[in-house]
Amino acid sequence: MYGIELTPEHPVAQLSDFAVQAEEAGFDAVFASHHYNNRDQFMALGGMASRTDEILLGPGIANPYETHPVTLASRTATLAEMSDGRALFGVGPGDKSTIRNLGFDHDDALRRVLETFKVAQRLWDGERVDHDGTFTADDAGLNYEVGEIPVYVGAQGPHMTRMAAKHADGALYNGAHPTDLAWAREQVEEMAEDRVADTEFDLAAYASVSVAEDAEQARAAARPPVAFVAAGSPPPVLDRHGIDHEVASDVGDAISAGEFEEAFGLVTEPMLEAFCIAGTPADVAERTEALREHADSVVFASPLGPDVERAISLLGAAVNGQYSPAE
């Protein structure tokens, strides 16, 4: 699978235009990200469903704190209906630098994510569900038929990655560097004998990408998403790339305070190298090829580039072999 992530910082109609462009460029999937201060991801996905025919669509990711997990299951099922069965369910604990503004934390994140999609799968199978865990459901059910929907867990740390490898259809692994994907592949392989899901696991590199003909413009556009990734990265990931924990914490504090320009200015060169593929189409083709040594799929995530429309075309050409690493 080759996919892209679209951020609802753009108007819904424009996001739908981008999804149409992605389908025409040969991409397999579009994921819509979620932050409370952007437009609603499911309304955006519904707009995309009405304008596209074949491309897979899903939240990337939805978090089960702001919205009750049963409601998330119903919204995703509605997307499946609107898209004639093209829905994917991307679920994860969410970006802690923004959800803490709403009074949520990441306590029991692994359990909540696991319980969320396990309950969703039962609801999609037509069951009535009682659940008493990190959330409560009492005789909950959906009053319409759904069927199977692939589940992708948003992961970065060891526990979430291993849980996804055991229980989910795939992982949207938050990584843009081959070192991180090699590590993630090791976690997946160690869980192979414990896997309970009956599907083939899809390890997808959910890689922040910024592409443009001008490499410096691409790197400048990469600073905002890298700030969010660095702020939310667990200590082992920061250590893997030699990134100062205190600086990453300062980035997160600035984001939570709404001081976005300050946060973006705190992004260091090691953060850019570790957490984003930024450069020309040839640069992206080379880094993508390196990721595919360890990942089954690649999802090009925000920002895509200084010009999103142009970036989608450039990325489509890159994955279709029109740019080689030597160019």
Secondary structure, 3 states (H helix, E strand, C coil): CEEEEECCCCCHHHHHHHHHHHHHCCCCEEEECCCCCCCCHHHHHHHHHHHCCCCEEEECCECCCCCCHHHHHHHHHHHHHHCCCCECEEECCCCHHHHHHHCCCCCCHHHHHHHHHHHHHHHHCCCCEEEECCCEEEEECCCCCCCCCCEEEEECCHHHHHHHHHHCCEEEECCCCHHHHHHHHHHHHHCHHHCCCCCCCEEEEEEEEEECCCHHHHHHHHHHHHHHHHHHCCHHHHHHCCCCHHHHHHHHHHHHCCCHHHHHHCCCHHHHHHHCEEECHHHHHHHHHHHCCCCCEEEEEEEECCCHHHHHHHHHHHHCCCCCCCC
